[in-house]
């Protein structure tokens, strides 16, 4: 969230300011949530080298030096922009 706090995805509301990623500048910024969808799907836990964890849907994509990649296409040691 813009104030640095974290929110579970089920708590997000239209208009909340969330972190967004600009592929061209490779910078993060804050944007207002315009659309929110909830789906019941299998979840995957990704642990970063910093120790931080991200729990997301099995088809979630991360931006890598080679473009957007689904979790299934990542490997231990892969670089992602997070």
ChimeraX attribute file (.defattr): number of C-alpha atoms within 10 A of each C-alpha:
attribute: neighborCount
match mode: 1-to-1
recipient: residues
	/A:1	13
	/A:2	13
	/A:3	7
	/A:4	8
	/A:5	6
	/A:6	9
	/A:7	10
	/A:8	6
	/A:9	11
	/A:10	9
	/A:11	7
	/A:12	16
	/A:13	13
	/A:14	10
	/A:15	11
	/A:16	15
	/A:17	17
	/A:18	17
	/A:19	14
	/A:20	13
	/A:21	15
	/A:22	9
	/A:23	13
	/A:24	6
	/A:25	7
	/A:26	10
	/A:27	10
	/A:28	13
	/A:29	12
	/A:30	13
	/A:31	15
	/A:32	14
	/A:33	15
	/A:34	10
	/A:35	9
	/A:36	10
	/A:37	7
	/A:38	7
	/A:39	6
	/A:40	6
	/A:41	10
	/A:42	9
	/A:43	12
	/A:44	15
	/A:45	12
	/A:46	14
	/A:47	12
	/A:48	15
	/A:49	10
	/A:50	6
	/A:51	8
	/A:52	8
	/A:53	11
	/A:54	12
	/A:55	11
	/A:56	16
	/A:57	16
	/A:58	14
	/A:59	15
	/A:60	14
	/A:61	17
	/A:62	16
	/A:63	16
	/A:64	16
	/A:65	10
	/A:66	8
	/A:67	10
	/A:68	15
	/A:69	16
	/A:70	14
	/A:71	17
	/A:72	11
	/A:73	11
	/A:74	14
	/A:75	8
	/A:76	9
	/A:77	8
	/A:78	10
	/A:79	15
	/A:80	16
	/A:81	13
	/A:82	10
